[in-house]
């Protein structure tokens, strides 16, 4: 019997402890909010500066990214307010990043010839300049970010070729000559297959706040914070939800504050008069940073075979409905393993995607990362027997459109695969919305989205006679429409197996 390889080494550990608490609940800043909707907020309380994006329903107001700058009251003070434009994906969007001595940094996303292009720019005394970030690529219509108080770091939320989900968080460091390095992913310990957006880096350059729609939140987006553990910018403490004083059943994003200031600011869609409102809350944050200490660390390089103490990582493929084991295949690149009892041993966590499939079931792809725990991990496959209805959780669309978000094709490729493997299967694609808004427009939108999905599947060589489609609007909810948390379950694309 072999055991895992153990390496002992000395590393520098920085012990950082943060305590985040609030005095009361959030309150709206009425002087800033309009029915247009506010989003992507950044602040500089010491200079009484605030900037955010207003959503204009697809109507460009002007060619200038900053279409409004004015003085507005916040509390007893008068602040300078900079307002940016968002055209809801039809032309592009702009969003502020932060105020520095160089000017106001902001994101700009444009749409041209079927592609989105993301940039970073800086506005100083009316002069706009490009910020050169090598190889910067964003495939999403949305780009948000922040810049550190000392101007040495930017954290951007964008969708690149190596994102784990839709938008991931990336670090951009300033080099000694003043130029910017390329954007690097903050790692899959922090980024998930869901969206991580609107980052804010505290003045210690270690405490990071961000919004995400990962499972476990109270609404569509919740605010979290995490602590950077070392200088790699890829090791983070377990993200902590900011809790019900901030997060609601709506969407909370764009948290920001300044050391010593009384108030923290953020965006919430809960009970807002538009897509989002500017909120503020009394805030306390205490950070204690220890000196560097040498710590003896144990690293498991790889598990080479099953051990007596159960430390091997195993994956069991099961039927999603019955829980029974399935004879299945595990495919990694051009390598294939057969598991007659549905059980596979993972030799190394290499952050590569691996596919599991079983005849008569929709395949599933997972990532071999540290979310897999020693012992038995389950992968549940859904049957494609006649009458089965399967929700495509990762087929996503840009808001209010039938345009699929890049990455949706990954799950649709699995549908194509199961249709190729089971040539007698025919399916009915179903598009659903929640019940908010105009019912007729919801029905039209759901039908348009079904057509987009059907067109993609047919483009991959599947006969159009095997794929039908229908939009249902908000007529077939699977959950209550009373809260955002349950409404989002009703916004879905699924397929029903008509014949097998």
C-alpha positions as a printed Julia matrix, in Angstrom:
500×3 Matrix{Float64}:
   0.0    0.0     0.0
   1.33   3.45   -0.99
   0.67   6.63    0.92
   0.46  10.23   -0.17
   3.7   12.17   -0.65
   4.32  14.67    2.15
   6.62  17.68    1.83
   7.58  19.84    4.82
   8.77  23.39    4.22
   8.94  26.78    5.94
   6.76  29.59    4.61
   6.02  33.14    5.67
   2.55  33.49    7.11
   0.78  36.82    7.59
  -1.9   36.58   10.24
  -4.68  39.02    9.44
  -7.84  39.23   11.5
 -10.75  41.39   10.38
 -13.94  42.16   12.25
 -16.73  43.73   10.21
 -19.88  45.0    11.92
 -22.66  47.49   11.28
 -24.66  49.88   13.44
 -28.25  49.43   12.31
 -29.53  48.67    8.83
 -28.85  50.34    5.51
 -30.71  53.51    4.51
 -31.3   55.03    1.08
 -29.44  58.16   -0.04
 -32.44  59.86   -1.6
 -30.5   62.75   -3.13
 -28.67  60.3    -5.45
 -31.38  57.9    -6.52
 -33.53  58.15   -9.66
 -35.86  55.77  -11.53
 -33.05  55.24  -14.07
 -31.32  52.92  -11.61
 -27.9   53.25   -9.99
 -25.06  50.72  -10.07
 -21.24  50.22   -9.95
 -20.55  52.75   -7.2
 -17.2   54.13   -6.03
 -16.5   56.81   -3.4
 -13.84  59.07   -1.9
 -15.4   60.41    1.32
 -12.32  62.45    2.27
 -12.79  64.58   -0.87
 -16.58  64.14   -0.94
 -16.55  62.46   -4.35
 -18.93  59.74   -5.52
 -19.44  58.11   -8.92
 -21.84  55.49  -10.23
 -23.51  54.23  -13.39
 -27.07  55.07  -14.33
 -28.96  52.59  -16.47
 -30.68  54.33  -19.36
 -32.81  51.61  -20.92
 -30.72  51.31  -24.07
 -30.84  55.01  -25.0
 -27.42  56.69  -25.38
 -27.51  60.12  -23.74
 -24.31  61.45  -25.31
 -20.95  60.35  -26.68
 -19.23  61.31  -23.44
 -18.79  58.49  -20.88
 -19.42  60.96  -18.04
 -22.71  62.56  -19.05
 -23.41  64.35  -15.79
 -21.33  65.96  -13.06
 -23.07  67.98  -10.4
 -23.16  68.82   -6.71
 -25.7   67.0    -4.53
 -26.24  66.9    -0.78
 -25.34  63.8     1.23
 -26.15  64.28    4.89
 -24.99  67.77    5.87
 -22.31  67.96    3.16
 -22.26  68.74   -0.54
 -20.61  66.05   -2.68
 -19.43  66.06   -6.29
 -21.38  63.37   -8.15
 -20.12  61.79  -11.41
 -22.68  59.77  -13.36
 -21.74  57.24  -16.06
 -23.84  55.61  -18.78
 -25.03  52.04  -19.24
 -27.05  51.14  -22.35
 -28.13  47.71  -21.07
 -25.95  45.78  -23.51
 -27.26  47.43  -26.68
 -24.26  49.68  -27.27
 -22.01  49.2   -24.29
 -21.5   50.51  -20.8
 -19.16  52.51  -18.61
 -18.56  52.11  -14.88
 -16.29  53.98  -12.46
 -13.32  52.21  -10.87
 -12.04  54.81   -8.42
 -10.57  58.23   -7.71
  -6.79  58.69   -7.6
  -4.37  61.6    -7.85
  -4.19  60.79  -11.57
  -7.92  61.25  -12.07
 -11.05  59.12  -12.19
 -10.41  55.58  -13.48
 -13.31  53.87  -15.25
 -14.26  50.83  -17.35
 -15.58  51.09  -20.88
 -17.21  48.17  -22.72
 -18.1   48.56  -26.38
 -19.9   46.23  -28.79
 -18.7   45.81  -32.36
 -19.31  43.12  -34.98
 -20.83  40.68  -32.51
 -18.08  41.02  -29.88
 -17.67  42.91  -26.61
 -14.43  44.74  -25.87
 -13.42  45.9   -22.4
 -10.98  48.73  -21.64
  -9.82  50.79  -18.69
  -9.53  54.56  -19.06
  -8.73  57.54  -16.84
 -10.3   61.01  -16.96
  -8.25  63.93  -15.64
  -9.47  67.51  -15.99
 -11.57  66.54  -18.98
  -8.72  64.7   -20.75
  -9.41  60.99  -21.29
  -6.55  58.51  -21.73
  -6.38  54.75  -22.26
  -4.84  52.69  -19.45
  -2.59  50.13  -21.11
  -3.09  46.66  -19.63
  -1.34  43.99  -21.73
  -3.58  41.3   -23.26
  -6.69  42.59  -21.47
  -9.72  40.77  -22.84
 -13.3   40.86  -21.63
 -16.0   38.9   -23.45
 -18.81  40.14  -21.19
 -20.97  43.25  -21.7
 -20.27  44.07  -18.04
 -16.96  45.14  -16.53
 -16.59  46.44  -12.98
 -13.62  47.06  -10.74
 -11.79  49.08   -8.1
  -8.39  50.71   -7.63
  -6.5   50.62   -4.35
  -6.14  53.75   -2.22
  -2.4   53.87   -2.95
  -2.99  53.45   -6.7
  -0.83  50.31   -6.93
  -3.5   47.69   -7.6
  -6.62  47.34   -9.69
  -9.07  44.48   -9.28
 -11.31  43.92  -12.29
 -14.37  41.74  -12.76
 -14.48  40.39  -16.3
 -14.89  37.28  -18.43
 -11.68  36.09  -20.07
 -10.57  32.78  -21.56
  -9.51  31.38  -18.17
 -12.53  32.39  -16.1
 -14.17  29.72  -14.02
 -17.62  31.26  -14.28
 -19.19  34.17  -16.12
 -17.26  37.02  -14.49
 -14.2   36.34  -12.31
 -12.04  38.72  -10.27
  -8.56  39.59  -11.58
  -5.63  41.48  -10.05
  -3.7   44.07  -12.08
  -0.5   45.32  -10.42
   1.4   48.51  -11.17
   5.05  47.88  -12.05
   8.01  49.88  -10.72
   8.12  51.99  -13.91
   4.5   53.07  -13.4
   3.02  50.86  -16.13
   0.46  48.13  -15.44
   1.08  44.39  -15.57
  -1.36  41.96  -17.21
  -4.53  40.87  -15.4
  -4.2   37.65  -13.38
  -7.06  35.52  -12.05
  -7.43  35.66   -8.25
  -7.83  31.89   -8.24
 -10.56  29.31   -7.93
 -10.39  29.42   -4.14
 -12.2   32.77   -4.49
 -13.8   32.7    -7.94
 -16.65  30.26   -8.56
 -18.63  29.05  -11.56
 -21.06  31.86  -10.72
 -20.48  35.64  -11.0
 -18.05  37.62   -8.85
 -18.5   41.35   -9.51
 -18.02  44.9    -8.1
 -14.84  44.33   -6.05
 -13.65  46.81   -3.41
 -10.17  46.6    -1.87
  -9.78  48.13    1.6
  -6.85  50.41    2.44
  -4.87  47.51    3.94
  -4.74  46.01    0.4
  -5.8   42.66    1.89
  -9.47  42.92    2.8
 -11.56  42.42   -0.32
 -15.32  42.99   -0.59
 -17.26  41.73   -3.6
 -20.73  40.71   -4.77
 -21.61  37.23   -5.99
 -24.65  35.15   -6.89
 -23.09  31.9    -5.65
 -25.4   29.57   -3.67
 -26.01  30.35   -0.01
 -26.88  34.03   -0.32
 -30.09  35.77    0.67
 -30.88  37.27   -2.74
 -29.79  37.33   -6.38
 -26.45  38.95   -5.39
 -25.03  39.17   -1.87
 -22.03  41.09   -0.56
 -19.12  39.16    1.0
 -15.65  39.9     2.28
 -12.47  37.83    2.35
  -8.86  38.29    3.54
  -5.81  37.77    1.32
  -3.52  35.25    3.02
  -0.2   35.75    1.19
   1.52  37.65   -1.62
   0.39  35.27   -4.37
  -3.07  36.95   -4.5
  -4.52  33.45   -4.96
  -4.9   32.38   -1.32
  -7.96  33.78    0.46
  -9.87  33.19    3.65
 -13.33  31.67    3.38
 -15.63  34.49    2.13
 -17.99  35.81    4.81
 -21.51  37.03    3.99
 -22.1   40.58    5.27
 -25.42  39.42    6.71
 -29.05  40.63    6.81
 -28.21  44.2     7.87
 -26.86  44.64    4.32
 -28.0   41.74    2.16
 -31.65  41.26    1.24
 -33.79  39.19   -1.11
 -32.83  41.69   -3.83
 -29.34  42.3    -5.24
 -26.61  44.03   -3.22
 -23.4   45.14   -4.96
 -20.67  47.81   -4.96
 -19.76  48.03   -1.27
 -17.22  50.75   -0.44
 -15.91  52.86    2.44
 -12.83  54.71    3.64
 -10.9   54.11    6.86
 -12.13  56.41    9.6
 -15.34  57.39    7.77
 -18.67  56.96    9.53
 -20.58  55.48    6.61
 -20.09  52.69    4.1
 -21.96  52.87    0.79
 -23.4   50.18   -1.48
 -26.1   49.47   -4.09
 -29.32  47.57   -3.42
 -32.23  46.64   -5.67
 -34.46  45.85   -2.69
 -37.48  48.21   -2.78
 -35.57  50.54   -5.11
 -37.21  52.98   -7.52
 -35.13  51.57  -10.4
 -32.68  48.72  -11.01
 -30.72  49.78   -7.93
 -30.46  52.5    -5.3
 -27.48  54.0    -3.48
 -27.57  52.97    0.19
 -25.39  53.74    3.19
 -24.86  52.08    6.56
 -22.87  52.94    9.67
 -19.81  50.78    9.53
 -17.07  49.44   11.78
 -14.0   47.56   10.57
 -11.04  46.59   12.72
  -7.99  44.91   11.2
  -5.05  43.61   13.17
  -1.99  42.54   11.19
   0.67  40.44   12.87
   4.31  40.49   11.86
   5.64  37.87    9.48
   6.28  34.54   11.15
   7.83  31.32    9.93
   5.37  28.46   10.0
   6.01  24.79    9.3
   3.52  23.69    6.66
   2.48  20.27    5.45
   1.65  19.94    1.77
   0.08  16.92    0.16
   1.56  16.78   -3.33
  -0.58  13.96   -4.66
  -2.56  10.97   -3.46
  -1.12   8.0    -5.29
  -3.41   5.29   -3.95
  -6.06   4.67   -1.35
  -4.86   4.94    2.24
  -6.1    3.31    5.4
  -7.16   6.64    6.94
  -9.53   7.42    4.04
  -7.63  10.45    2.69
  -8.04   9.44   -0.94
 -10.38  11.58   -3.05
 -13.12   9.44   -4.56
 -15.96  10.38   -6.91
 -19.17   8.38   -7.06
 -21.51   8.86  -10.04
 -25.17   8.5    -9.08
 -28.67   8.88  -10.5
 -29.87  12.37   -9.5
 -33.37  11.09   -8.69
 -32.78   7.72   -7.03
 -29.26   8.15   -5.64
 -28.23   4.78   -7.03
 -24.71   4.25   -8.43
 -24.36   4.35  -12.22
 -21.9    2.45  -14.41
 -20.12   5.37  -16.03
 -17.1    6.85  -17.79
 -14.68   9.53  -16.62
 -13.12  11.51  -19.5
 -10.14  13.83  -19.09
  -8.81  15.07  -22.42
  -8.14  11.99  -24.53
  -7.99   9.71  -21.49
 -10.98   7.63  -20.48
 -11.64   5.48  -17.42
 -14.51   3.04  -16.92
 -16.21   2.68  -13.56
 -18.49  -0.36  -13.56
 -19.76   0.6   -10.08
 -19.64   4.35  -10.75
 -16.65   4.89   -8.43
 -13.48   6.71   -9.47
 -10.3    7.63   -7.58
  -8.77  11.05   -8.28
  -4.98  10.99   -8.28
  -4.35  14.74   -8.3
  -6.23  18.02   -8.1
  -4.97  19.78  -11.22
  -7.76  22.37  -11.81
  -8.68  20.63  -15.07
 -12.23  19.9   -16.19
 -13.31  16.27  -16.23
 -16.49  14.84  -17.76
 -18.66  12.06  -16.33
 -21.2   10.28  -18.51
 -23.49   7.28  -18.42
 -25.67   5.92  -21.2
 -29.15   7.42  -21.0
 -28.05  10.35  -18.8
 -27.03  13.96  -19.44
 -23.24  14.2   -18.97
 -21.75  16.56  -16.38
 -18.43  18.41  -16.29
 -16.74  19.32  -12.99
 -13.46  20.96  -12.03
 -10.76  18.98  -10.24
 -10.03  21.59   -7.57
  -9.83  21.83   -3.8
 -13.62  21.81   -3.43
 -13.32  18.04   -3.74
 -12.81  16.67   -0.26
 -10.99  13.53    0.93
 -13.41  10.64    0.96
 -16.4   10.17   -1.31
 -17.73  13.03   -3.49
 -20.94  12.54   -5.48
 -21.68  13.59   -9.06
 -25.41  13.31   -9.85
 -26.51  12.72  -13.46
 -30.04  13.38  -14.75
 -31.86  10.71  -16.75
 -32.95  11.49  -20.31
 -35.73   8.88  -20.32
 -39.02   9.89  -21.95
 -40.85  12.47  -19.83
 -37.73  13.71  -18.03
 -37.47  17.48  -17.6
 -33.94  18.87  -17.07
 -33.12  22.5   -16.2
 -30.06  23.97  -17.91
 -28.72  25.95  -14.94
 -25.72  27.39  -16.76
 -27.4   28.55  -19.96
 -27.54  32.28  -19.19
 -28.61  35.38  -21.11
 -27.69  39.04  -21.01
 -30.4   40.92  -19.19
 -33.53  41.6   -21.23
 -32.15  39.96  -24.39
 -32.0   36.58  -26.13
 -28.21  36.84  -26.4
 -26.53  33.99  -24.54
 -23.65  34.81  -22.21
 -20.35  33.35  -23.39
 -19.83  30.03  -21.65
 -23.46  28.91  -21.98
 -22.37  26.74  -24.88
 -20.52  24.46  -22.45
 -23.78  23.07  -21.08
 -25.45  23.09  -24.49
 -22.57  21.01  -25.84
 -23.52  18.37  -23.27
 -27.08  18.4   -24.64
 -25.64  17.96  -28.15
 -23.51  15.1   -26.87
 -26.43  13.25  -25.32
 -28.46  13.7   -28.55
 -25.58  12.24  -30.56
 -25.17   9.34  -28.14
 -28.94   8.63  -28.13
 -30.06   9.15  -31.77
 -33.74   8.32  -31.09
 -34.2   11.11  -28.53
 -36.26  14.17  -29.43
 -36.62  17.11  -27.04
 -38.82  20.13  -26.35
 -36.93  23.24  -25.24
 -38.89  25.36  -22.75
 -38.2   28.99  -21.9
 -39.51  30.55  -18.67
 -39.41  33.93  -16.95
 -40.66  35.17  -13.59
 -43.91  37.17  -13.39
 -42.4   40.67  -13.11
 -42.93  43.11  -15.94
 -45.22  42.93  -18.97
 -46.58  39.35  -19.43
 -46.62  39.71  -23.23
 -43.0   40.89  -23.33
 -42.02  38.07  -20.97
 -43.63  35.56  -23.3
 -41.88  37.07  -26.31
 -38.54  37.08  -24.5
 -38.88  33.43  -23.44
 -39.71  32.43  -27.02
 -36.74  34.39  -28.38
 -34.4   32.71  -25.9
 -35.67  29.26  -26.86
 -34.99  30.1   -30.52
 -31.4   31.08  -29.64
 -30.82  27.8   -27.81
 -32.42  25.76  -30.58
 -30.34  27.55  -33.23
 -27.14  26.72  -31.37
 -28.01  23.02  -31.0
 -28.92  22.74  -34.7
 -25.68  24.52  -35.64
 -23.8   21.64  -33.99
 -25.24  19.13  -36.48
 -28.43  18.01  -34.72
 -31.48  17.66  -36.99
 -34.08  20.39  -36.52
 -36.75  17.67  -36.48
 -35.37  16.43  -33.15
 -35.54  19.8   -31.38
 -38.78  21.65  -30.74
 -39.16  24.82  -28.69
 -41.77  26.87  -26.86
 -41.75  29.95  -24.66
 -44.0   30.02  -21.6
 -43.21  33.44  -20.14
 -44.13  33.45  -16.46
 -47.01  30.98  -16.79
 -45.26  27.9   -15.35
 -43.43  28.91  -12.16
 -41.7   26.23  -10.11
 -41.34  28.49   -7.07
 -43.04  31.47   -5.48
 -42.66  34.86   -7.16
 -42.91  36.64   -3.81
 -39.15  37.13   -3.32
 -36.12  37.56   -5.57
 -34.57  34.44   -4.06
 -37.44  32.28   -5.35
 -38.18  34.34   -8.49
 -34.76  33.57   -9.91
 -35.66  29.86   -9.86
 -38.47  30.63  -12.29
 -36.12  32.28  -14.82
 -34.85  29.16  -16.57
 -34.39  27.18  -19.77
 -35.14  23.47  -19.6
 -35.79  20.61  -21.94
 -38.32  17.79  -21.84
 -37.55  14.44  -23.45
 -40.44  13.67  -25.83
 -39.15  10.33  -27.15
 -36.24   8.08  -26.29
